[in-house]
């Protein structure tokens, strides 16, 4: 009997890391001791899907911008700048101050024709879908002595 394996896109690892960080934030105040954790900034990451031949695209939303000069990506996965929890020897803990959603943008190449001859093409945004929530954190001194 054949065995099937489920392949998950790379951004699911980032979602799992954010969930783990959120659990650490929620569990930290319940501990009697200082969690010795600090917030570390994670830069924005954009991953493009397969690219089809088409003119380039310029896309901007919510302070996030991306552009390609050749080709049209079928989709782009955008993980916004956010914070991650890291251990430290200092008596600090992290506090969540907000969050940002990830975005998956879907594109399509639209071709204009002159009779039956391809005349021009443009890469157009078709749909924008939020996915996941990425925390914004700050590091503060532990309140427990």
N, C-alpha and C positions, 0 to 999 in steps of 0.2 A: 504494500500500500504506500503511495507517495506521501512524503512529509512536506507540509507547507510551513514556511516561516514568514512571519509578518515583518516587513521592513518599514521602519518609522523614519520620517524626514528628520534631518539633523536638528531642527529647532525644538523637537520634543525634549531633548536633553536640557535645553535652556529652561523650558517650562518646569521640568522636574527640579532643577536647581533652584528656581524661584520659589516653588512650593516648599522645598526643604528650608530655604532661608526664612520664609514666612512662618513656618512651624517653629523655627529657632527663636524668632522674635516673640511669638506668642508664649512659648514655654519659658523664656528668660525671666520674666517678672515672677513666675511661680517658684523659681529656685531660691533657696535661702542664701546662696552664695552668689557672688558676682560672676556673670557668664564669661568675662574676659573676651569680649568680641568687639570688632570694629567694622565700620562700613568702608568698603572699597569701591571706587567708581569703576564701572564696566563701560567701555565705549560702545557707541552705536555700531551695529553690524548689519550689512545688507548682503543677502545671498540671492543671486539671480538664478532663475530656472533656465531651461533650454532657450536658445536664441534662434529666431527665424530671420531670414534676410528681409530687411525693411529699413526705412530711414530710422534714425535715432529717436530717442524719447527723452523728454525732460519732465520730471514729475515732482511735485511738491505738495506736502500735506503736513499740517501741524508741526512746523519747524524741521521736518525731515525732507531732504531733497536727494534725488538721484538722477543720474543722466547716463545715457549711452550714446556713443557717436555712430556705432555701426550695429545694425540689427535691432530686433525687438524681442525683449525677454517675454516668455509666456507668462511668467509671474516673478515677483520679487518678494522675498521675506525680509521684513525690516524689524530688527530687534532694537528698540530705542536705548539710548544711554540710560543706565540704571545703576543700582548699587547691589553689592553682594556682601555677605557676612563672612568675615575671616577671623580666625583666632588671633589673640594678642596676649602679651604678658602683662599689659596694663589693666588696671581695674576699670574697665569701660564696658558699656553695653550699647546696643543699637536700638534706635527708635525709628519707626516708620513715619515719614512725614507726608507721603503721598504715593502715587503709583502712575505708571504709564502703560498704555496698551501696546502690544505688538501689532503689526499690520501686515497683511498679505495683499499685495496689489496684483491684479490680473490684467494683462494687456493683450491686444490683438492688433495685427497688422491689417490696415484697411487700404486697399488698392483702388485707385481711380483708373478708369479705362476710357480710351478714345476709340470708339467702336469696339473692337475686340483686342486692341493693343494696350498692354499695361502702360499707363502714362505716369503715374506718381503713386507713392505709397507713404503712409504715415502710421506710426505706432501710437495707438490710443489706449488710454486707461478704460477698461471695461467695468471693473468692480474693485472695491476696496473693502476688505473684511478684517475686523479686529480679531486678534487671537491672543490669549494669555494676558497676564498682568505682571508687570515688572516693578519691583518696589523701589522707592526713593527713601534712603535711610540717612540718618546722621548718627555720629558716635557721641555719646555723653558719658560723663563719669557715673559710676555705679552709685545708686542711692543707698544701698545696704553697706554698712561699715565692714 
